[in-house]
Amino acid sequence: MPSVSRLLPYMFVCISLSGCAANDLMVKRQAESEAKIEFLIQSSKKAEQRHNELAGLLQVQEEHIQSAVNEIKLLKEKYNGLQTSDDELKATVASLVQLARTPKVEIVNKPSQVKETSESGPPAEYIKSFGLYSTNNFSAAIVSFESFLRNNPQSDYAANAVYWIGECHYTLSDLPKAKEAFLKVSENYPKSAKVPDALLKLGYTLSAMKEKEKATVIFERIIKSFPSSTAAIKARERLNTH
């Protein structure tokens, strides 16, 4: 049987080998852990980067949606304005047709002291201007209506001409000039039948210009001052959706 002194070197070698193996295993596991941690860190950075990209895309989409909503709202207001314009056009055409059918009676020896207080129908220059508007030639219509106003400042159709100038500017999206024209109708021609419609379009214009509080005041003024008008009905509709 080998002596203890002979076995000691072998035992020492075994213990040393065992310690080295355990140390290698520990180093290996530590390296694996560090690799996993590094992988998680990189994955987290990529996830954060992707999150930021998606957040940016979402912001852009929201801005596009809001822009589309504003555009739809403006188009709706223009559509409502075109409806009003269409009603006015029909009424004017009907008036012109009736005027054409009415036989003219020439008065002989008309007393010189008698003075006409109102026009018998739309002047030719006004009809020409309105024809330009009806064919969507808005820029030319503005010039023509302004010329009519310079030549006929006291005409019964002066308020109408200013109103249609406002409609032209509104359709061309020149909101400041449209606002000026519609406001001029109510201030310079307070007794004109076009005042309710001019105030309504003034309210639409103010809404499109993001001046909602001023628009609300105008809509409430229409309802109070012209309660039975078509403009008042539309003003109530706008207040309910305002």
Buried (B, 14 or more C-beta within 10 A) or exposed (E): EEEEEEEEEEEEEEEEEEEEEEEEEEEEEEEEEEEEEEEEEEEEEEEEEEEEEEEEEEEEEEEEEEEEEEEEEBEEBBEBBBEBBEEBBEEBEEEBEEEEEEEEEEEEEEEEEEEEEEEEBBBEBBBBBBEBBBEEBBEBBBBBBBBBBEEBEEBBBBBBBBBBBBBBBBBEEBBEBBBBBBBBBBEEBEEBEBBBBBBBBBBBBBBBBEBEEBBBEBBBBBBEBBEEBEBBEBBBEBBEEE
